[in-house]
Amino acid sequence: MARRSVRTTIHTRTVREGGGFLVRRPAAMGAMMSPFLLLDEMGPVHYGPGEAIGAPDHPHRGFETVTYLLDGCMVHADSAGNSGVLSPGDVQWMTAGRGVIHSELPHPDFLASGGRSHGFQIWVNLPASQKMMAPRYQDVPSASIPEARSDDGGVWAKVIAGSCLGAEAVIDTVLPITYLHLRMEPGATLLQPVAHDLNAMLYLFGGAVEVEGRRVEDGHLALLLPGDEVELTACEDGAELLLLAGPVLDEPIARYGPFVMNTEEEIVQAIEDYRAGILA
Ligand code: MN
């Protein structure tokens, strides 16, 4: 078995998204992040009463948006007639496919009360053959998402996609994606298999980990080199991170705002379809 080491680490920038909320976002690395297109850490931020903001109606085509909430409460509604509430620990895995128009907003009660808001949205690209698939929506409550703990108790994992410490995810993904939320006590170690044909990366949002002697700090994305497994050791303050992996899509990317296709013609078509009201 070959251990994966760190290829490079990327800083996050803080930018405004949607209706103006702040996100921490690693600089886009194009093909190096494939099949992931974007990773946004939303907050953490404390909203006063009436202050919480989200993203009102907007379209997507050609990829998936995956929202994982840690704090706060959001409501989703889309043009396919799906709607749901996201509470802490819940995941919404939305496959936009040929087109969805949706809104992602603070729940009215959360808007009224204010409070801490924190979560993630990642974009997962779809292969050319699946970009125009029928939209699909998986709203998975926290209680249905498997969790696992290492024998010594030092590692806790929430298995959103893939498997970890004997727990298997329940969410169905188009590509073979691994999406783990890990919390590690100081000095704890995890040896996680990651199939050699998957592109793997870590996003630290608390503490730090060491991977083959290289330290990865809070607010950094670490792209990993090829291998069959990765060994993580939490540093002195412990660590909290996402581990993401998926197959590289060796296909051209044409990207315009909320549309991610393979060619400029397909982007023009998406814009025309949206304007004509036939995207979704
Ligand atoms: Mn969206």
Boltz pocket constraint, residues with backbone or C-beta under 6 A from the ligand:
constraints:
  - pocket:
      binder: B
      contacts: [[A, 55], [A, 58], [A, 59], [A, 60], [A, 65], [A, 102], [A, 104]]
      max_distance: 6.0
